[in-house]
Amino acid sequence: MEDAVVVRDLVVDRGRRRVLQSISCTVPRGTVTGLLGPSGSGKTTLMRAVVGVQTVTSGTVTVLGRPAGAAELRRRVGYLTQAPSVYADLTVRENARYFAVLHGRGHAEADRAVADVGLADAAGQLVGTLSGGQRSRASLACALVGDPELVILDEPTVGQDPVLRADLWARFHEMAAAGTTLLVSSHVMDEAARCDRLLLVREGRLIADDTPDAVRAATGVDDLEQAFLRLIRANEAGREPAGRERA
Ligand SMILES: Nc1ncnc2c1ncn2[C@@H]1O[C@H](COP(=O)(O)OP(=O)(O)OP(=O)(O)O)[C@@H](O)[C@H]1O
């Protein structure tokens, strides 16, 4: 099956800086692919390019077989930005129902999306009165309510407690098992182990595109944070990055 996302030789300049330096990678359908890297490494910029809202300098981004940003992709791609994009003066339920209508879905789907992010008890609460972590989950519910084929989630678990984080990751894997493709960014390396595949970026360059197990095998260490350190050092030493083969 074709990949959900194909990025080829992507270069992006923001301001006067080159923030993505010729990135090529793929996101296979029906997987949870993690986009990992330190703050400022270019994760959000890459996600914006996949959503089609980022001006690119050169290269191509193909999403579900179409150029990124194509009008017909709007309903097929869900995007959770880092800043919650929900209406503060509506309740959680009203927000979810509003976004559900935009995607041709009903109340039942909206209520399910709210429950899926652990907000059933707060469904009647105004978003403006929620905690930061709750607000970001309300935003997540709105990104998922249309049941998009490709879901791009920019740091969806920041500020969530460990139980909720585990629940959210379980939900992501359920969605992937049902055929949805998820690209999920995080700068927390312990989340890398929860992904089917990993894209590791640093300073605008891709230094790994592989499964967690393949990254471990290529570097000879079990701990993914240590594995990434080795990849970074190997990369800085100018050697060929390890672990580029598909498992
Ligand atoms: N609007 C902008 N104009 C100029 N430079 C920008 C702009 N937005 C981001 N950048 C720069 O682009 C680089 C990549 O930023 P990006 O937001 O993609 O990183 P990130 O990996 O998502 O970081 P974080 O984990 O902190 O969200 C950073 O050096 C950042 O300062």
The ligand as an SDF file (V2000), in Angstrom:
LIG
                    3D

 31 33  0  0  0  0  0  0  0  0999 V2000
    7.6740   32.0970   12.2540 N   0  0  0  0  0  0  0  0  0  0  0  0
    8.9730   31.8360   12.3570 C   0  0  0  0  0  0  0  0  0  0  0  0
    9.8990   32.6680   11.8700 N   0  0  0  0  0  0  0  0  0  0  0  0
   11.2160   32.3970   11.9800 C   0  0  0  0  0  0  0  0  0  0  0  0
   11.7000   31.2750   12.5390 N   0  0  0  0  0  0  0  0  0  0  0  0
   10.8260   30.4090   13.0320 C   0  0  0  0  0  0  0  0  0  0  0  0
    9.4070   30.6180   12.9700 C   0  0  0  0  0  0  0  0  0  0  0  0
    8.8030   29.5780   13.5540 N   0  0  0  0  0  0  0  0  0  0  0  0
    9.7690   28.7360   13.9460 C   0  0  0  0  0  0  0  0  0  0  0  0
   10.9810   29.2310   13.6310 N   0  0  0  0  0  0  0  0  0  0  0  0
   12.2890   28.5810   13.9050 C   0  0  0  0  0  0  0  0  0  0  0  0
   12.3210   27.3780   13.1950 O   0  0  0  0  0  0  0  0  0  0  0  0
   13.0210   26.3690   13.9350 C   0  0  0  0  0  0  0  0  0  0  0  0
   12.1480   25.1250   14.0320 C   0  0  0  0  0  0  0  0  0  0  0  0
   10.9930   25.4440   14.8110 O   0  0  0  0  0  0  0  0  0  0  0  0
    9.8590   24.3570   15.0700 P   0  0  0  0  0  0  0  0  0  0  0  0
    8.7400   25.0730   15.7450 O   0  0  0  0  0  0  0  0  0  0  0  0
    9.5760   23.6350   13.8220 O   0  0  0  0  0  0  0  0  0  0  0  0
   10.6080   23.3830   16.1030 O   0  0  0  0  0  0  0  0  0  0  0  0
   10.0150   22.2200   17.0210 P   0  0  0  0  0  0  0  0  0  0  0  0
   10.9630   21.0800   16.8730 O   0  0  0  0  0  0  0  0  0  0  0  0
    8.6010   21.9850   16.7060 O   0  0  0  0  0  0  0  0  0  0  0  0
   10.1720   22.8480   18.4750 O   0  0  0  0  0  0  0  0  0  0  0  0
    9.2620   22.6290   19.7990 P   0  0  0  0  0  0  0  0  0  0  0  0
    9.4730   21.2190   20.2450 O   0  0  0  0  0  0  0  0  0  0  0  0
    9.8410   23.6220   20.7600 O   0  0  0  0  0  0  0  0  0  0  0  0
    7.8620   22.9410   19.4160 O   0  0  0  0  0  0  0  0  0  0  0  0
   13.3500   26.9910   15.2800 C   0  0  0  0  0  0  0  0  0  0  0  0
   14.7050   27.4090   15.2400 O   0  0  0  0  0  0  0  0  0  0  0  0
   12.4460   28.1900   15.3630 C   0  0  0  0  0  0  0  0  0  0  0  0
   13.0460   29.2290   16.1140 O   0  0  0  0  0  0  0  0  0  0  0  0
  1  2  1  0
  2  3  1  0
  2  7  2  0
  3  4  2  0
  4  5  1  0
  5  6  2  0
  6  7  1  0
  6 10  1  0
  7  8  1  0
  8  9  2  0
  9 10  1  0
 10 11  1  0
 11 12  1  0
 11 30  1  0
 12 13  1  0
 13 14  1  0
 13 28  1  0
 14 15  1  0
 15 16  1  0
 16 17  2  0
 16 18  1  0
 16 19  1  0
 19 20  1  0
 20 21  2  0
 20 22  1  0
 20 23  1  0
 23 24  1  0
 24 25  2  0
 24 26  1  0
 24 27  1  0
 28 29  1  0
 28 30  1  0
 30 31  1  0
M  END
$$$$
